[in-house]
Amino acid sequence: MKIARRIAINPREPGGPAALVAAQWPMIIAQAVVLGLAAMSCQARPEVRDYPSNSSRRNNDVSGFPVTDTDDLGHKVVVASEPRRIVALLPSHTETLFALGVGDRLVGVDDYSNYPSSVAKLPKLGGLYDIRTESLLTLKPDLVLGSEDSPAAATFEHLGLTVWSASAQRFDEVFDVITRTGKLVGRQREARELVWHAQRDIEIIENALHGIARISVYFELDATAYAVGPESFVGVLLSNAGGDNVVPKGLGEFPKISPELIAAANPAVILGASLSDISLRPGWSNLRAVRDRRVFSLTSEERAVVVRPGPRLASGLRVLAHLLHPEVRL
């Protein structure tokens, strides 16, 4: 059971690391990207590469049912037969199901699932703390994938639904959740392949960055001073991208940080905020990142691949690596 680390990257979006401050903020709002150094201004951001969202691949693991898995609430979940009507209540779950080739089995999703584009036609069922239970019940799901932080999980179980509550906050947990999801939907082989490809793509990017000088970085989740901690999956991505997180270890995956700590750390790069906003904060106008104009907000697409613990993890690493080391060709 994972409690102390809970604070999803977006206090309103359930699929990322922030959900858990309020209810995973209302959809990541696209912000203008502040391009600093002249060298960066002439370079385009790397394309966010996606996984194949083809649902036509046939399953070879049907004979494995029933399957059993213990979710992150410690509940033993039994899926009696191959699920055909699935509800996903985290964007990361939605993306994983499409990546496994079973997106056509989805009958409903949370309000923040927006990738791939075909999810737009699916019924939206609310956020982390405001799931519309009656609407969900009308969909007659045979499997609900949700978050261990949602109070609705107990309600669904009481109503007799098959509910699996789990999400990732640490790097290795991302691959574990993908693997377990594949088991639940009869796509174990596809899940193994998905994990293998993601890890291979991550290794390719890491090799391209080998020997590059590391750079200090602060990644802000929102203006309330919640930040990416080094032990979170986003923190590991930052490190793999050649960044040294100025947030100390031991404070949690996504801790609330005092402005004085960041001012004293004087990071060379700041992510997740705009240069204009950062410059107005007391004591921050002389930070190295501000002086060098290396303060970058993220587009909604970039933020999604960075903060959602799902199959596009390598794309998130590529985005971070480009922001920290634009001189490296990826």
C-alpha positions in Angstrom: 0.0 0.0 0.0 1.5 3.3 -1.1 0.4 6.3 0.9 3.2 8.6 2.1 4.5 9.2 -1.4 1.1 10.1 -2.9 1.0 13.5 -4.6 0.5 13.2 -8.2 2.3 15.5 -10.5 -0.8 17.3 -11.4 -3.1 18.0 -8.5 -5.9 17.5 -10.9 -4.9 15.0 -13.5 -5.2 11.4 -12.2 -2.7 9.8 -14.5 0.4 11.6 -13.6 2.3 12.1 -10.4 0.3 14.9 -9.2 -3.2 13.7 -8.7 -3.2 13.5 -5.2 -3.3 16.9 -3.9 -6.8 17.7 -5.0 -7.9 15.4 -7.7 -5.5 15.6 -10.6 -5.9 19.0 -12.0 -8.3 19.7 -14.8 -6.3 18.9 -17.9 -2.8 19.9 -18.4 -3.0 23.5 -19.8 -0.7 24.2 -22.7 1.8 26.9 -21.9 4.1 28.7 -24.2 7.6 27.3 -24.3 10.2 29.8 -23.2 13.2 29.3 -25.3 16.4 30.7 -23.9 19.9 30.3 -25.3 20.3 31.4 -28.9 21.5 27.9 -29.7 18.2 26.5 -28.5 16.0 29.1 -30.2 17.0 27.7 -33.6 16.3 24.1 -32.7 12.9 22.5 -32.8 11.7 20.4 -30.0 12.0 16.7 -30.7 8.9 15.1 -31.9 7.0 13.2 -29.2 7.1 9.7 -30.5 4.2 7.4 -29.7 3.5 3.8 -29.3 1.5 1.9 -31.9 -2.2 2.2 -30.8 -3.4 -0.6 -33.1 -6.0 -2.7 -31.4 -6.2 -5.4 -34.1 -3.4 -7.6 -32.7 -4.9 -10.9 -31.5 -4.3 -12.2 -28.0 -2.5 -15.5 -27.4 -3.0 -15.6 -23.6 -6.7 -16.2 -23.4 -6.2 -19.7 -22.0 -4.5 -18.2 -18.9 -7.8 -17.1 -17.3 -8.8 -16.8 -14.6 -5.9 -14.6 -13.5 -5.2 -13.2 -10.0 -3.2 -10.1 -9.0 -2.9 -8.2 -5.7 -3.5 -4.5 -6.3 -1.9 -1.6 -4.5 -4.6 -1.6 -1.9 -3.6 -5.2 -1.0 -6.8 -6.6 -2.5 -6.7 -9.9 -4.2 -8.3 -9.3 -7.6 -9.6 -12.2 -9.7 -10.4 -11.7 -13.4 -12.5 -14.8 -14.3 -12.4 -14.5 -18.0 -10.9 -12.2 -20.7 -12.3 -8.8 -20.1 -14.3 -7.2 -23.0 -15.8 -4.1 -21.4 -13.0 -2.2 -19.6 -13.2 1.2 -17.8 -9.8 3.0 -17.2 -9.8 5.8 -14.6 -6.3 7.0 -15.1 -4.7 8.4 -18.3 -1.8 6.1 -17.8 -4.1 3.1 -17.7 -5.9 4.3 -20.9 -2.6 4.7 -22.7 -1.3 1.3 -21.6 -4.5 -0.5 -22.8 -4.1 1.1 -26.2 -0.4 0.2 -26.3 -1.3 -3.4 -25.5 -3.7 -3.5 -28.4 -7.0 -3.6 -26.4 -8.1 0.0 -26.7 -11.2 -1.2 -28.6 -12.4 -2.9 -25.3 -12.6 0.4 -23.5 -16.1 1.5 -22.8 -15.3 4.5 -20.5 -12.4 6.6 -19.2 -11.6 9.4 -16.8 -12.0 13.0 -17.7 -8.3 13.5 -18.3 -7.6 10.7 -20.7 -6.9 12.3 -24.0 -4.5 10.0 -25.8 -4.7 8.5 -28.3 -7.3 10.8 -30.0 -9.8 8.0 -30.4 -10.5 8.2 -26.6 -12.4 11.5 -27.3 -15.5 9.5 -28.3 -15.6 7.4 -25.1 -17.8 8.4 -22.2 -16.0 10.5 -19.6 -16.6 9.4 -16.0 -15.0 12.1 -13.8 -11.7 12.5 -12.0 -9.9 11.0 -9.0 -12.3 12.1 -6.4 -15.5 12.7 -8.4 -16.2 9.5 -10.4 -19.7 9.4 -11.7 -20.7 6.0 -10.3 -24.1 5.8 -11.9 -22.7 6.6 -15.3 -20.0 4.0 -14.9 -22.5 1.3 -13.8 -24.6 1.8 -17.0 -21.5 0.8 -19.0 -21.6 -2.7 -17.4 -17.8 -3.0 -17.2 -16.2 -6.4 -16.5 -13.0 -4.8 -15.3 -12.3 -1.3 -13.8 -8.7 -0.1 -13.7 -8.3 2.8 -11.2 -6.1 4.4 -8.6 -5.4 3.2 -5.1 -6.0 6.9 -4.0 -9.6 7.0 -5.3 -12.3 6.6 -2.6 -14.5 5.1 -5.3 -12.7 1.8 -5.3 -14.4 0.6 -2.2 -17.8 1.6 -3.6 -17.2 -0.3 -6.8 -16.1 -3.4 -4.9 -19.3 -3.2 -2.8 -21.3 -3.0 -5.9 -19.8 -6.2 -7.2 -17.5 -4.8 -9.8 -14.1 -6.3 -10.5 -11.8 -3.4 -9.6 -8.0 -3.3 -9.8 -6.4 -0.2 -8.1 -2.8 0.5 -8.9 -0.5 3.2 -10.3 3.2 4.0 -10.5 5.2 6.7 -8.7 8.7 5.2 -8.9 10.5 4.4 -12.1 10.5 0.6 -11.8 6.8 0.6 -10.9 6.0 1.9 -14.3 7.1 -1.3 -16.0 5.6 -3.4 -13.2 2.1 -1.8 -13.7 2.3 -2.3 -17.5 3.2 -6.0 -16.9 0.4 -6.6 -14.4 -2.1 -4.8 -16.7 -1.1 -7.1 -19.5 -1.8 -10.1 -17.3 -5.3 -8.8 -16.4 -6.4 -8.3 -20.0 -4.7 -11.4 -21.5 -1.9 -9.6 -23.2 1.1 -10.8 -21.2 3.3 -11.3 -24.3 2.5 -7.8 -25.6 3.2 -6.4 -22.2 6.6 -8.0 -22.1 7.4 -6.6 -25.6 6.1 -3.2 -24.6 8.4 -3.1 -21.6 11.3 -4.4 -23.6 10.9 -1.7 -26.3 10.5 1.1 -23.7 13.6 0.0 -21.9 15.6 -0.3 -25.1 14.5 3.2 -26.3 15.5 4.6 -22.9 18.9 2.9 -23.1 19.5 4.4 -26.6 18.8 7.9 -25.3 21.0 7.3 -22.2 23.9 6.1 -24.5 23.6 9.3 -26.6 24.0 11.3 -23.4 27.0 9.3 -22.1 29.9 11.5 -21.0 27.9 14.7 -21.3 28.4 17.3 -18.5 25.5 17.1 -16.0 23.5 20.1 -15.2 21.5 21.1 -12.1 17.8 21.3 -12.5 14.6 22.1 -10.7 11.3 20.7 -12.0 8.2 22.5 -10.6 4.9 20.7 -10.8 2.8 23.8 -10.0 3.0 27.2 -8.4 2.1 25.8 -5.0 5.7 24.7 -4.9 5.2 21.0 -5.3 8.2 19.6 -7.1 9.7 16.5 -8.7 11.7 14.6 -6.1 14.7 12.5 -7.2 13.2 9.2 -6.2 10.0 9.6 -8.3 9.8 8.2 -11.8 10.1 11.7 -13.2 13.1 12.3 -11.0 14.8 9.2 -12.4 14.0 10.5 -16.0 15.6 13.8 -15.1 18.7 12.0 -13.9 18.8 9.8 -16.9 18.5 12.9 -19.1 21.7 14.3 -17.6 20.2 16.4 -14.9 21.1 16.7 -11.2 17.9 17.4 -9.3 18.4 20.2 -6.7 15.6 18.7 -4.6 17.1 16.6 -1.8 16.4 12.9 -1.5 14.2 11.7 1.4 11.5 14.3 1.0 9.1 12.1 -1.0 8.4 11.5 -4.6 6.7 14.9 -5.2 7.4 17.1 -2.1 6.4 20.6 -1.3 9.6 22.7 -1.4 10.4 26.0 0.2 11.3 28.8 -2.2 14.4 29.5 -0.1 15.8 26.0 -0.8 15.6 26.5 -4.5 17.1 30.0 -4.3 20.0 28.6 -2.3 20.5 25.7 -4.8 20.6 28.1 -7.7 19.7 25.6 -10.5 21.0 26.0 -14.0 17.7 25.0 -15.5 14.1 25.3 -14.3 11.3 23.2 -15.8 7.6 23.4 -15.5 7.2 27.2 -15.1 7.5 30.3 -17.2 10.4 32.7 -17.2 8.1 35.7 -16.5 6.5 34.0 -13.4 9.8 32.8 -12.0 11.5 36.2 -12.4 8.9 37.8 -10.1 9.5 35.5 -7.2 11.5 37.1 -4.3 15.1 36.1 -4.5 14.8 34.2 -7.8 15.5 36.9 -10.3 19.3 36.3 -9.9 19.1 32.6 -10.3 21.5 31.1 -12.9 18.5 29.6 -14.8 16.8 33.0 -15.0 20.0 35.0 -15.9 20.7 32.5 -18.7 17.0 32.3 -19.7 16.9 28.6 -19.3 13.4 28.4 -17.7 11.1 26.3 -19.7 7.4 25.6 -19.4 6.2 22.5 -21.2 3.5 22.1 -23.9 0.6 20.0 -22.9 1.8 17.2 -25.1 5.3 17.3 -23.6 4.0 17.5 -20.1 1.8 14.4 -20.7 4.6 12.2 -21.8 6.9 13.4 -19.0 4.4 13.1 -16.1 2.3 10.1 -17.1 3.8 6.8 -15.8 2.9 4.8 -18.9 4.2 3.4 -22.2 5.5 6.7 -23.6 8.2 6.9 -20.9 11.0 7.0 -23.5 9.3 10.0 -25.2 9.3 11.8 -21.8 13.0 11.1 -21.4 13.7 12.5 -24.9 11.8 15.7 -24.1 13.8 16.2 -20.9 17.1 15.4 -22.5 16.5 17.9 -25.3 15.7 20.7 -22.7 18.7 20.0 -20.6 21.2 19.2 -23.4 19.9 20.7 -26.7 23.4 20.2 -28.2 22.9 16.4 -28.2 21.2 14.9 -31.3 18.6 12.4 -30.2 
